[in-house]
Amino acid sequence: MGEETEVYLHVRRDADGHCQVTLEEPDDCTSLHVSSAVAAQDLDGCLAAAGMGRLQASHALLDPEGLRQLAQTAAGGAVAADWADRFEAMLRYAVAKGWLAPDGSVQAHVEPSAEALPS
């Protein structure tokens, strides 16, 4: 308790080498990033295969609807009652900062995850 968390999209490969994309800390709507355990050259394909977005330069452009769906799935539908309002506020903040693409995708920075293997 009291530890700060932030929402992030975690991209990794399973034991069979398939991409897995999960939303971690879905109830936090104050920050967003992508934590990637896959090689940089594979990240775009993993995001696209999951229907979550695409890589553009050093940032990911994420589909807000995909984030909404993952939040409900990740939390078993147990995100706080005001989650939708807080998520919309996060998107409005992204618009104000210029982090929303013309197609509605939200920009997120990409960080290597702790389990990332050197490329």
Backbone torsions as a table, in degrees:
resi	resn	phi	psi	omega
1	MET	NA	148.8	179.7
2	GLY	82.9	-12.2	179.6
3	GLU	-78.4	134.3	-179.9
4	GLU	-75.1	139.2	176.7
5	THR	-125.6	164.7	172.3
6	GLU	-145.7	147.8	-179.7
7	VAL	-70.9	138.4	175.6
8	TYR	-150.9	150.8	175.7
9	LEU	-92.8	121.0	-177.6
10	HIS	-102.4	123.1	-180.0
11	VAL	-115.5	125.7	-179.8
12	ARG	-153.2	174.9	175.6
13	ARG	-108.4	144.0	175.9
14	ASP	-82.8	-176.4	-176.6
15	ALA	-61.2	-24.7	179.0
16	ASP	-90.8	0.9	179.0
17	GLY	88.3	5.1	178.8
18	HIS	-82.3	145.4	178.0
19	CYS	-69.0	139.3	172.5
20	GLN	-126.7	133.7	179.2
21	VAL	-125.7	121.4	179.2
22	THR	-129.5	155.2	176.1
23	LEU	-103.5	121.2	-179.2
24	GLU	-105.4	145.2	-177.4
25	GLU	54.4	51.6	-172.6
26	PRO	-64.2	-20.7	-176.9
27	ASP	-79.6	-11.6	179.2
28	ASP	-86.3	121.0	179.6
29	CYS	-116.5	30.5	-177.9
30	THR	-105.0	-12.4	178.7
31	SER	-158.3	164.6	-177.4
32	LEU	-155.2	133.2	171.1
33	HIS	-151.7	170.7	175.9
34	VAL	-108.8	127.0	175.8
35	SER	-104.8	115.3	-172.4
36	SER	-115.1	127.6	174.4
37	ALA	-105.6	8.1	177.6
38	VAL	-103.6	159.0	178.6
39	ALA	-60.0	145.6	-177.3
40	ALA	-52.4	-40.0	-177.4
41	GLN	-70.6	-14.3	179.9
42	ASP	-99.1	-12.8	-173.3
43	LEU	-62.2	-43.9	-179.1
44	ASP	-58.3	-45.7	179.9
45	GLY	-64.1	-38.8	178.5
46	CYS	-64.8	-45.5	179.0
47	LEU	-61.5	-44.8	-178.9
48	ALA	-65.2	-44.2	-179.1
49	ALA	-61.3	-32.7	179.6
50	ALA	-83.9	-5.1	-177.5
51	GLY	70.4	23.8	-175.8
52	MET	-99.6	-14.1	179.7
53	GLY	144.9	-148.4	-174.9
54	ARG	-154.6	165.1	176.0
55	LEU	-95.2	136.7	175.6
56	GLN	-136.6	110.8	-174.0
57	ALA	57.7	-125.3	-177.5
58	SER	-97.7	9.6	-179.1
59	HIS	-119.9	157.1	172.4
60	ALA	-99.5	142.5	171.6
61	LEU	-108.7	112.4	-171.2
62	LEU	-105.8	144.0	179.4
63	ASP	-79.2	116.6	-179.4
64	PRO	-58.2	-36.9	179.8
65	GLU	-65.8	-39.3	176.0
66	GLY	-62.7	-39.3	176.9
67	LEU	-63.9	-41.0	178.1
68	ARG	-59.6	-46.8	-178.6
69	GLN	-64.4	-43.7	178.9
70	LEU	-64.5	-36.2	178.9
71	ALA	-61.5	-43.5	179.2
72	GLN	-66.7	-40.4	179.5
73	THR	-69.3	-46.6	-176.4
74	ALA	-62.5	-37.4	-176.8
75	ALA	-93.7	5.1	-176.9
76	GLY	59.9	30.6	-178.5
77	GLY	77.6	9.6	-173.1
78	ALA	-102.0	23.7	173.7
79	VAL	-68.6	158.1	-177.6
80	ALA	-58.1	153.1	-177.0
81	ALA	-58.0	-29.8	-178.4
82	ASP	-92.6	12.1	-176.0
83	TRP	-55.9	-47.5	-177.2
84	ALA	-58.9	-40.6	178.4
85	ASP	-65.8	-42.2	179.6
86	ARG	-68.1	-36.0	177.4
87	PHE	-65.0	-43.7	177.6
88	GLU	-62.8	-37.0	177.0
89	ALA	-64.6	-38.2	176.8
90	MET	-62.7	-41.3	178.7
91	LEU	-66.8	-38.2	176.7
92	ARG	-63.4	-39.4	176.9
93	TYR	-62.8	-42.3	177.9
94	ALA	-61.0	-39.9	177.2
95	VAL	-61.2	-47.0	-178.3
96	ALA	-61.6	-31.8	-179.8
97	LYS	-88.8	-4.4	-177.9
98	GLY	79.5	24.7	-177.3
99	TRP	-100.2	12.0	177.3
100	LEU	-111.7	125.3	-179.8
101	ALA	-76.4	161.0	179.2
102	PRO	-54.9	-29.0	179.9
103	ASP	-84.5	3.2	178.7
104	GLY	93.8	-5.0	178.2
105	SER	-68.5	144.3	179.3
106	VAL	-101.2	135.0	-178.5
107	GLN	-80.5	137.2	177.2
108	ALA	-138.4	141.1	177.4
109	HIS	-77.0	156.4	-176.9
110	VAL	-111.3	131.2	177.2
111	GLU	-124.6	143.4	173.4
112	PRO	-69.6	140.5	178.7
113	SER	-82.4	165.2	-180.0
114	ALA	-61.0	-25.2	-179.4
115	GLU	-92.9	4.2	-178.7
116	ALA	-65.1	138.6	175.7
117	LEU	-92.0	146.1	177.8
118	PRO	-58.9	139.9	179.6
119	SER	-81.7	NA	NA
